[in-house]
Amino acid sequence: LNATKKMVEGLAAQAASFGVTTVWVPGTMGQFETLTLAERKELVARWVEAGHQHGLYIIAHVGTNAVEEARDLAAHAQKIGADAIASVPPFYGSVTDANAIVAFLGEIAQGAPE
């Protein structure tokens, strides 16, 4: 993981100085799929700590196609004090049934019931 604590602290400070109020970690450009679960947890923890020091609202992106892993990431995000969790719906295959997507996201939310 190349996002060192110092780097994240600098990015959080810069974001706040530019008037940013909310950060979604890891972002939506697909980088979340390139990180291990341990790296994702570490990255979100760094952002929660640094972001909160600068008054940022931190959304932990917990999405993955493996619902058990997403639920684990959601529980971790809640434990470390992320302000919210978010997820992408299943993205392999063609899930077009809204009820199936809602059920998938509901299973993830069970990991962070508060």
N, C-alpha and C positions, 0 to 999 in steps of 0.2 A: 504494500500500500504506500503510494508515494505522497499521500496527503498527510504530511507531518502535522503534529499539534501546532507548531509555530506557523505553518502555512495556513491552516484552517483559522487560527486566531487572526492572522492578517486579513484573510478574505472576509471574515465576519466583521472586522472593524471597518474595512473598506465598504462593504455592503451597507452597513449602518450609516456611514458618512455620506453615501449617495442617496439616502432616504429609503433604502430597501427595508421592508418590515417583515417579510416572510421568506424563508428558504426551504426548498424541497430537496431532501437529501436521501439517497443519491438521485440525481436529476432524471429527466425524462428523455435523454438522448441515447438511451440504451446502455449506458455504462454500468448500470446495476447488474446486468447479466454477465459482466466481465469480472465481478468481484466474488470472492468466496463469502460464505455466511459470516465467518469471523471478521473478514475485512469490512463487510457492510456494517456489522455491529460496531466495530471500532470507529469507522467513519462517522456514523450517526452519533455516537457518544462524544466524539470530538466536536461535532457541530452543535450538539445540545449544550455542552459546556461553554464553548466560545460564543455561540449565538445568544445564549441567555445573558452572558456578560455584557452584550451590546444591545440588549432589548429586542432581539429578533425572535420571531415565532418560528419554531422549527417543526416542519412536517417530515416525518420519517416515511420514506417510501419503502414498503415492505413487499411489494409485488414480486411474484415469481409464479411459474406454472405449478410448482409443488406446494400445495396448500399447507402441508405440515411445516415446511420451511417458512412460509409466509406467516403462519401463526406464531412460530418461534420468534421471528423478527418483530412481530407486533408486540409480543410479550416483553421482549427486550426493550423496545422503544418506550413502552409504558413504564417499565421499571426504572429507566434512566431519566425519565421526565420529559420526553418529547411532547410537544404541545398537541400533536395530532398524528394520526397514521393515514396513509393513503396507499392505494394499490391499483395497478392496472388489472384489467380482467384477463382471463386466460388468452394467450396470444398465439399459441400454436394450434393449428386446426382452425376450423371456422365455427366458433361458438357464436351463434346468432340469436339464441333463445334468451330473452331478457331474464326469465326466471332462473335459468341455469347460472347466469352471471351473478344475479343477486344472491343465490345460494352459495356460490363460490366465495364471494366477498363476505357473506355472513359467517362462513367457516373461519375466515381469517380474523374477523372481528372478535371471535371467541377468545383469541389469544390476548386481547387487550380490552377486557370488558368494562374497564373504567374509563 
